[in-house]
Amino acid sequence: MQEILKSFMDDPWWMISKSMSESLNGELEKELSPKHILYGKETVAVARREDKDDVIYWINKLNKYAVVHLTYSKETSSKFPITTLFTLSELEEYCKRVSKSY
């Protein structure tokens, strides 16, 4: 999975270490309310954006990637943290678009 993502991850995106992934997985778990689309699903943080609090997670159960804007607080709404789901090809297009405007 990492190799595929590396092929299109340019600034401001960067791949993260295993320890960073574990930390960001824990942060997401703390933030989710029971009504959030990712609540109760296993997540694996794989990349983050250096200029914002956006993290890319792999969601195996959904077979999709999620770009999540972390809030660093416990949320009670299903709308937060803001989350957008992507297939691999959609994620690639999104990341390239962000990089181009960075």
ZIDAFEN-V823155 format. One line per field, one symbol per residue. ss: DSSP state (A for helix, B for strand, O for the rest). psi: psi as a letter, one per 40 degrees, with the letter a starting at -180 (. if undefined). burial: # if it has 24 or more other ideal C-beta (glycine too) atoms within 12 Angstrom, else .. A space follows every 10 residues. Layout:
# ZIDAFEN-V823155
ss->???
psi->???
burial->???
This chain:
# ZIDAFEN-V823155
ss->OAAAAAOOOO OOBBBOOAAA AAAAAAAAAA AOOOOOOOOO OOOBBBBBBO OOOBBBBBBA AAOBBBBBBO OOOOOOOOOO OBBBBBOAAA AAAAAAAAAA AO
psi->dddddddehi heiiiiiddd dddddddddd dhideidehe ihihhdiihd eifhhhihgd defiihhhgi efihieieei ihhhiiiddd dddddddddd e.
burial->....#..##. ..####.... #..##.###. ##...####. #.#######. ...######. ...####### #...#....# #.####.... ##.##..#.. ..
